[in-house]
């Protein structure tokens, strides 16, 4: 639930959504293997759901505005933390997978 609030707080501002889409594009091009492309489509489905949510349930969002704004205060820190953890996970994953392939070749 915290992740959805974080994504919505980033999508609420134009700069945040631009940074988020740029990061996702770079991450897809450089780090993600082909079988994980479905995560990219799931992200776009979530983005479209948030767009519809903002358009048609605007009154409820106006009630929850202060909560979302509270999340957007420190969302940049968690966004940086998310990028760092994903990069570290990819480096460790590829290192371990390379070691496994070398062991199989022997």
ABEGO torsion letter per residue (X at the ends): XAAAAAAAAAAABAAAAAAAAAAAAAAAAAABBAAAAAAAAAAAAAAAAAAAAAAAAAAAAAAAAAAAAAAAAAAAAAAAAAAAAAAAAAAAAAAAAAAAAAAAAX
